[in-house]
Every structure is written in C-alpha cells, then in structure tokens.
C-alpha cells in the first residue's frame, strides 16, 4: 500500500510544520526596554575604590579657606553713638590695639576661639569687663578670593551689660586688612590737626547786644581727624583732642570726589560744619560752607549758651600722627 504510506508521511510532515510555526509565533522578550536603557559604563562593573584619608574632598564638600590673621576695624554701637573697635589676629591670639573707653576695655589680649574646622570663615572674639559684662564679636570672613578687592565684612556683637537699649545685640560692619590698605599717593593715612581760618567772620545766630563771638575761632579749633581707607573709600573720623591715639569718635558722613577729595559733616556737640577737603601728601585743605559753634559761658547769673556762625571758613590741616 504505497499510496497509503506516502499519504501518512505527508500528514506527519504537515503536522510537524504546524507545530514549528506556532513556536516561532510565540512572543519573545521585550527588546524595546533594552534599546531605551542607557548603556552601563565599564566603570560601574569595576571594583569600588575606597577613598583614603589623605585624599582631598570634592569641590562640593571642601570647606572654603579663609585667612584669619590681620588687622580688624569695626564700627560698633555704644551709648547712642558709633565707636571704633580695632584688634589684630596673629596665629591663635587676638589683641585689642586701642582702648575703647566707652566699653571700659583696655588695650591688650582678647580671647580668640579656636578655628571651627566645619566653618573656618567664622571668627569669634571675646572680652569681659565691668561695663560690657560678657562681650562676643562673631564675624563671617570672606573666603579667600584673589579676584576680590573688597575687605569689608559683617558680623554681630553681643554683650550682657548695656547702657543704651539695642546695644545688647547689633550687626556690625568692618574691614579686615591682610595687607596695609591701598591708598592714593595724595592721601597719607593718619591723624590730622585741622585749624579754622583766622579770617572767619563770626556772627550771632540770634542777634543779641549782650553777647558776642569774639573768640569763636580759637575756641572751635583745632579739630583732630583720623583719615584712613574703609574698604575702597576714604573714611574720616573725629578724635578726642586729649587722646590722639584713642579710638575714633563717631564716623563722619562723607562723599567722594575723586581719590584726593572728600566731603564730610562734623558735629561733636559743640562744633558743626560741612566741608570738602582736598589732600596732598601729609596736608589737607578745604572750605566749610558754614560753621556753627556753641558758646558756653558760666557767669554770676548762671550758665549762658548761644551759637555763633561763620560762612566760607578756610580749613587747613597737617598730619601729626
């Protein structure tokens, strides 16, 4: 029965082909996920390197570097006025460079907190005394930046004993000098003795035949000023006559007119003036548009107080310290 055998063979071949086709049509794994996934970098399969303690931290975790050493000058509030606080840091020591009478602090050693490894730009200086109690000055230095020329920094001063409300905690602004402050050649930093011109014509602010302004020029001068740079601008402050090396008293308002001229307003409770000063090395000169001087005289009838004024008063000063 050759035809029957052939027929059986043909049916077997068709059945085998049908089974093979069904297996090929069965869905395989999703290849789209493999195509869209990023390639795994060779380094991901490499052994993980354990960092050693000698390796520097990455830029994200490395603490900024700050230079703590140098001279510091800060305008602080006390008893309704502003005063200079000047100190220096060298190594792990701090020193108050000038006495601050209003705070009852003498020149000498201050307490400098150790460097905070997590925040090396935070500087803390402390002092104690019967006038201030516990005084703390916390400063935030600018991280070392060779492109920055502005040495001004801010901070907060706190004290446990005060006279004026608000002095117990207030923000301060000052300067941190790594190197001697850069000044134009025409301005010599230092203390200047300023005289009012003898030709000033004084008059009573309120006319009164019983009063006069005969000695106003001699009484109103000399005036002692400290001239220095505060960051990128000049700063003029009034000094107490009896203490040429005392901390500056009340920073004066000022405007700049080029590197060699400044304008300022002075008021020390007895003399008030507004003037522009021009500088040459070791000298200054200018004109005060108006000078007011308060005369105080004790007489048999009690204390007399009146004000004398003069316009266009010439000023001349020489560096004395």
C-alpha positions as CSV (number, residue, x, y, z in Angstrom):
1,X,0.0,0.0,0.0
2,X,2.5,2.5,-1.2
3,X,-0.1,5.3,-1.7
4,X,-1.3,5.0,1.9
5,X,2.3,5.2,3.3
6,X,3.0,8.2,1.2
7,X,-0.2,9.8,2.5
8,X,0.7,9.1,6.1
9,X,4.2,10.6,5.6
10,X,2.7,13.7,4.1
11,X,0.3,14.2,7.0
12,X,3.2,13.7,9.5
13,X,5.2,16.4,7.7
14,X,2.3,18.9,7.8
15,X,1.7,18.3,11.5
16,X,5.4,18.9,12.3
17,X,5.4,22.1,10.2
18,X,2.3,23.4,12.1
19,X,4.0,22.9,15.5
20,X,7.2,24.6,14.4
21,X,5.2,27.6,13.1
22,X,3.4,28.0,16.5
23,X,6.7,28.1,18.4
24,X,8.1,30.8,16.1
25,X,5.0,32.9,16.6
26,X,5.2,32.9,20.4
27,X,6.2,36.5,21.6
28,X,9.8,36.7,22.9
29,X,11.2,39.1,25.4
30,X,10.5,42.9,25.1
31,X,13.5,44.2,23.2
32,X,12.3,47.9,23.5
33,X,13.4,48.1,27.1
34,X,16.9,47.0,26.3
35,X,17.2,49.6,23.5
36,X,15.9,52.6,25.6
37,X,18.0,51.9,28.7
38,X,21.4,53.7,28.9
39,X,24.4,51.6,28.4
40,X,26.1,50.6,31.6
41,X,29.6,52.2,31.7
42,X,32.5,49.9,32.2
43,X,33.5,51.6,35.4
44,X,30.2,50.6,37.0
45,X,31.3,47.0,37.0
46,X,34.8,47.8,38.3
47,X,35.6,47.3,41.9
48,X,34.6,50.3,44.1
49,X,37.7,52.3,45.2
50,X,37.7,53.2,48.9
51,X,39.0,56.8,49.4
52,X,41.9,57.2,51.8
53,X,42.0,59.8,54.5
54,X,44.8,61.6,52.6
55,X,42.7,62.3,49.5
56,X,41.2,65.8,49.2
57,X,37.5,66.3,49.5
58,X,35.5,67.0,46.3
59,X,34.6,70.7,45.5
60,X,31.1,70.0,46.8
61,X,32.3,69.1,50.3
62,X,35.6,71.0,50.6
63,X,35.4,73.9,53.2
64,X,36.3,77.3,52.0
65,X,39.7,78.7,53.0
66,X,39.8,81.9,55.0
67,X,42.8,84.0,56.2
68,X,42.1,84.9,59.8
69,X,45.3,86.9,60.5
70,X,45.5,90.6,60.0
71,X,44.1,93.8,61.4
72,X,40.4,94.4,62.0
73,X,38.4,97.7,62.3
74,X,34.8,97.7,63.2
75,X,32.2,100.5,63.9
76,X,30.2,99.4,66.9
77,X,27.2,101.0,68.7
78,X,27.5,102.1,72.3
79,X,25.6,104.7,74.3
80,X,23.8,106.2,71.3
81,X,26.9,106.7,69.1
82,X,29.3,104.7,67.0
83,X,32.9,103.9,68.0
84,X,35.8,102.0,66.5
85,X,36.9,98.6,67.8
86,X,40.3,97.8,66.5
87,X,42.1,94.5,67.1
88,X,44.6,92.2,65.4
89,X,44.8,88.4,65.0
90,X,48.1,86.6,64.7
91,X,48.2,82.8,64.9
92,X,45.8,81.7,67.7
93,X,46.0,85.0,69.6
94,X,43.9,88.3,69.3
95,X,44.9,91.7,70.7
96,X,42.8,94.9,71.2
97,X,45.0,97.6,69.6
98,X,43.5,100.6,71.2
99,X,41.4,101.2,74.4
100,X,37.7,101.6,74.0
101,X,36.7,103.8,76.9
102,X,33.0,103.6,76.2
103,X,33.2,99.9,76.7
104,X,35.6,100.0,79.6
105,X,38.1,97.9,77.7
106,X,41.9,98.5,77.8
107,X,44.3,97.6,75.0
108,X,45.6,94.1,75.4
109,X,44.8,90.4,74.9
110,X,41.4,89.2,73.8
111,X,40.0,85.6,73.8
112,X,40.1,84.1,70.3
113,X,38.0,80.9,69.8
114,X,39.8,78.0,68.0
115,X,39.2,77.5,64.3
116,X,36.0,75.7,63.5
117,X,37.0,73.0,61.0
118,X,33.5,72.9,59.6
119,X,33.3,76.7,59.2
120,X,36.8,78.2,59.1
121,X,35.5,81.5,57.9
122,X,33.6,82.1,61.2
123,X,35.7,84.1,63.7
124,X,34.7,84.6,67.3
125,X,36.5,87.1,69.7
126,X,35.5,87.6,73.3
127,X,36.2,90.1,76.1
128,X,34.9,90.6,79.6
129,X,34.7,93.7,81.8
130,X,32.5,95.6,84.3
131,X,31.0,97.8,81.6
132,X,30.2,95.2,79.0
133,X,29.9,92.0,81.1
134,X,30.5,89.3,78.5
135,X,31.2,90.7,75.1
136,X,31.2,88.5,72.0
137,X,32.0,89.5,68.4
138,X,31.2,86.9,65.8
139,X,32.4,87.6,62.3
140,X,32.0,85.9,58.9
141,X,35.1,86.4,56.8
142,X,35.1,86.4,53.0
143,X,36.5,83.2,51.6
144,X,39.9,83.7,50.1
145,X,39.3,85.1,46.6
146,X,42.3,86.6,44.7
147,X,39.8,88.4,42.4
148,X,38.1,90.3,45.3
149,X,39.5,93.7,46.4
150,X,36.7,94.5,49.0
151,X,37.9,93.7,52.5
152,X,34.6,94.7,54.2
153,X,33.0,92.1,56.4
154,X,30.0,91.8,58.6
155,X,29.2,90.3,62.0
156,X,27.2,90.5,65.2
157,X,28.2,92.0,68.5
158,X,26.5,90.9,71.7
159,X,27.1,92.0,75.4
160,X,25.4,91.1,78.6
161,X,25.6,94.6,80.2
162,X,24.5,97.8,78.4
163,X,23.6,101.4,78.9
164,X,21.5,102.1,75.8
165,X,18.7,99.8,74.6
166,X,19.7,97.9,71.5
167,X,23.4,97.7,72.3
168,X,22.9,94.2,73.7
169,X,22.9,92.7,70.2
170,X,23.5,94.5,66.9
171,X,25.0,94.0,63.5
172,X,28.4,95.5,62.8
173,X,30.4,96.4,59.6
174,X,34.1,96.5,59.4
175,X,37.3,95.9,57.5
176,X,39.7,93.0,57.6
177,X,43.1,94.1,56.3
178,X,45.5,91.3,55.3
179,X,48.0,93.9,54.0
180,X,48.4,97.7,54.5
181,X,45.3,99.3,53.0
182,X,45.9,100.7,49.5
183,X,45.5,104.5,49.4
184,X,46.2,107.0,46.6
185,X,49.5,108.8,46.8
186,X,47.8,112.1,47.7
187,X,46.3,110.7,50.9
188,X,48.6,109.9,53.8
189,X,46.6,107.9,56.4
190,X,47.0,109.2,59.9
191,X,45.8,111.8,62.4
192,X,45.5,115.4,61.2
193,X,45.3,118.7,63.2
194,X,42.8,121.0,61.4
195,X,42.7,124.7,62.1
196,X,39.9,127.1,61.1
197,X,41.0,130.2,59.2
198,X,41.7,133.2,61.3
199,X,39.9,135.5,58.9
200,X,36.5,133.8,59.6
201,X,33.8,136.4,60.2
202,X,31.6,135.2,63.1
203,X,28.2,136.5,64.0
204,X,25.5,135.5,66.4
205,X,22.9,133.1,65.1
206,X,20.3,135.1,67.0
207,X,21.3,138.8,67.4
208,X,21.8,139.9,71.0
209,X,23.7,143.0,72.0
210,X,24.7,141.4,75.3
211,X,26.6,138.6,73.6
212,X,29.5,138.3,71.2
213,X,31.5,135.8,69.1
214,X,34.9,137.3,69.7
215,X,36.9,134.1,70.5
216,X,35.0,131.6,68.4
217,X,37.8,130.8,66.0
218,X,40.3,130.0,68.8
219,X,37.6,128.0,70.7
220,X,36.4,126.0,67.8
221,X,39.8,124.8,66.7
222,X,41.9,122.8,66.4
223,X,39.9,119.7,65.3
224,X,41.7,116.3,65.2
225,X,40.7,114.0,62.4
226,X,41.8,110.4,61.6
227,X,41.9,109.7,57.9
228,X,42.1,106.2,56.6
229,X,40.6,103.8,54.0
230,X,37.5,101.9,54.8
231,X,37.3,99.2,52.1
232,X,37.6,101.1,48.8
233,X,36.7,104.5,50.0
234,X,38.2,107.1,52.4
235,X,36.8,107.4,55.9
236,X,37.2,110.5,58.2
237,X,36.5,110.3,61.9
238,X,36.8,112.8,64.7
239,X,39.2,112.2,67.6
240,X,39.0,113.4,71.1
241,X,41.6,116.2,71.5
242,X,43.1,114.9,74.7
243,X,43.7,111.4,73.4
244,X,45.2,111.5,69.9
245,X,45.6,107.7,70.0
246,X,42.2,107.0,71.3
247,X,39.6,105.1,69.3
248,X,37.9,107.3,66.7
249,X,34.7,109.0,67.8
250,X,31.6,109.0,65.6
251,X,32.4,108.1,62.0
252,X,31.5,111.1,59.9
253,X,29.2,111.2,56.8
254,X,31.2,111.6,53.7
255,X,31.1,111.8,49.9
256,X,34.0,111.2,47.5
257,X,35.0,113.5,44.7
258,X,37.9,111.5,43.1
259,X,40.7,109.9,45.1
260,X,42.0,113.2,46.5
261,X,38.9,114.9,47.8
262,X,36.2,114.0,50.3
263,X,33.2,115.8,51.7
264,X,32.0,115.3,55.3
265,X,29.8,116.6,58.0
266,X,31.1,117.0,61.5
267,X,29.2,117.5,64.7
268,X,30.8,116.9,68.1
269,X,28.1,118.5,70.2
270,X,29.8,121.9,70.2
271,X,31.2,122.4,66.6
272,X,29.2,121.6,63.5
273,X,30.4,122.0,59.9
274,X,30.2,120.6,56.4
275,X,33.1,120.8,54.1
276,X,35.1,119.3,51.2
277,X,38.7,118.6,51.8
278,X,41.4,118.2,49.2
279,X,44.5,116.1,50.0
280,X,48.2,116.4,49.2
281,X,50.8,114.2,50.9
282,X,50.6,115.0,54.6
283,X,48.4,118.0,54.2
284,X,44.7,118.8,53.7
285,X,42.8,122.0,52.9
286,X,39.3,123.0,52.1
287,X,36.4,125.4,52.7
288,X,33.5,124.9,55.1
289,X,30.3,126.4,53.7
290,X,29.1,127.1,57.2
291,X,30.5,126.5,60.7
292,X,28.4,126.6,63.9
293,X,30.0,126.9,67.3
294,X,28.1,126.7,70.6
295,X,29.5,129.0,73.2
296,X,29.1,128.0,76.8
297,X,29.9,130.6,79.5
298,X,29.4,130.3,83.2
299,X,28.7,133.7,84.8
300,X,27.2,135.2,88.0
301,X,23.7,134.8,86.6
302,X,24.2,131.2,85.7
303,X,25.3,129.4,82.5
304,X,24.8,131.1,79.2
305,X,24.7,129.2,75.9
306,X,24.5,130.8,72.5
307,X,25.5,129.9,68.9
308,X,28.0,131.7,66.7
309,X,28.1,131.0,62.9
310,X,30.5,131.8,60.1
311,X,30.3,131.2,56.3
312,X,33.1,130.3,53.9
313,X,35.6,129.3,56.6
314,X,39.0,128.2,55.3
315,X,40.4,124.9,56.7
316,X,44.0,123.7,56.8
317,X,45.4,120.6,58.4
318,X,48.7,118.8,58.8
319,X,49.4,115.2,59.6
320,X,50.6,114.9,63.3
321,X,50.4,111.2,63.9
